[in-house]
Amino acid sequence: MNAITEINQIKYRSERLLLVALLCTCGGLAGLYFYFLSMSVIHVVINEETSEEMNKVKGVIAQLESVYMEKQHNLSIDLAESHGYIATNQKIFIDRSNTSVVTQR
């Protein structure tokens, strides 16, 4: 009779250990679930903030480009002539041959 009670106690201990292991595993998995859930929410929030910041920077870049284009279009022949430049029809090119005055030494 004593051997039967020992077998029952061993079986009960192993079931108890398995139950504790199962509960610890379920608790750990629940903890990991909530951790990853919170990390995904944080990731979405950071992604939205980054997207808003990128849109702001794109707006600033677009404003700077429009100012640049406006200033570029304001440069005209009239402005160049007011600074003393003269419009010519004849184009002058520099010759790099040895007989050229520009490259002779």
C-alpha positions in Angstrom: 0.0 0.0 0.0 2.8 2.3 0.7 4.2 2.0 -2.8 0.8 3.0 -4.3 0.6 6.2 -2.3 4.2 7.0 -3.3 3.3 6.6 -7.0 0.2 8.8 -6.5 2.3 11.5 -4.8 4.9 11.5 -7.6 2.1 11.7 -10.2 0.5 14.6 -8.2 3.9 16.4 -8.0 4.5 16.2 -11.7 1.0 17.4 -12.4 1.5 20.2 -10.0 4.8 21.1 -11.6 3.2 21.0 -15.1 0.3 23.2 -13.9 2.8 25.7 -12.5 4.8 25.6 -15.7 1.7 26.1 -17.7 0.5 29.1 -15.6 4.0 30.7 -15.8 4.0 30.1 -19.6 0.6 31.7 -20.0 1.6 34.6 -17.7 4.8 35.1 -19.7 3.0 34.9 -23.0 0.3 37.4 -21.8 3.1 39.8 -20.6 4.8 39.5 -24.0 1.5 40.1 -25.8 0.9 43.3 -23.8 4.5 44.4 -24.3 4.4 43.9 -28.1 0.9 45.5 -28.2 2.2 48.6 -26.5 5.3 48.7 -28.7 3.2 48.6 -31.8 1.1 51.5 -30.5 4.2 53.5 -29.7 5.6 52.7 -33.2 2.4 54.0 -34.8 2.5 57.2 -32.8 6.2 57.8 -33.6 5.5 57.0 -37.3 2.7 59.6 -37.3 4.9 62.2 -35.6 7.6 61.6 -38.1 5.2 61.8 -41.0 3.9 65.2 -39.7 7.5 66.4 -39.2 8.4 65.3 -42.8 5.3 67.2 -44.1 6.4 70.4 -42.3 10.0 70.1 -43.7 8.6 69.4 -47.2 6.5 72.6 -46.8 9.5 74.6 -45.8 11.5 73.2 -48.7 8.6 74.1 -51.1 8.6 77.7 -49.7 12.3 78.0 -50.2 12.1 76.6 -53.7 9.3 79.1 -54.6 11.5 82.0 -53.2 14.4 80.6 -55.2 12.4 80.4 -58.4 10.9 83.9 -57.9 14.4 85.4 -57.4 15.7 83.4 -60.4 12.9 84.8 -62.6 13.5 88.3 -61.3 17.0 88.2 -62.8 16.5 89.5 -66.3 18.4 91.3 -69.0 17.2 94.7 -67.7 18.8 93.9 -64.3 22.0 92.8 -66.0 22.1 96.0 -68.0 21.5 98.1 -64.9 24.7 96.6 -63.5 26.7 97.5 -66.5 26.5 94.4 -68.6 25.9 94.7 -72.4 24.0 92.3 -74.5 25.9 91.2 -77.6 25.1 89.2 -80.7 28.7 88.1 -81.2 29.9 85.2 -79.0 33.5 85.1 -78.0 35.1 81.7 -77.1 38.5 81.1 -75.6 40.9 79.1 -77.7 43.2 76.8 -75.8 45.7 76.2 -78.5 49.4 77.1 -78.1 49.0 80.2 -80.3 46.3 81.6 -78.2 47.1 84.8 -76.4 45.3 83.7 -73.3 47.4 80.5 -72.8 50.8 81.8 -73.9 53.5 82.2 -71.3 
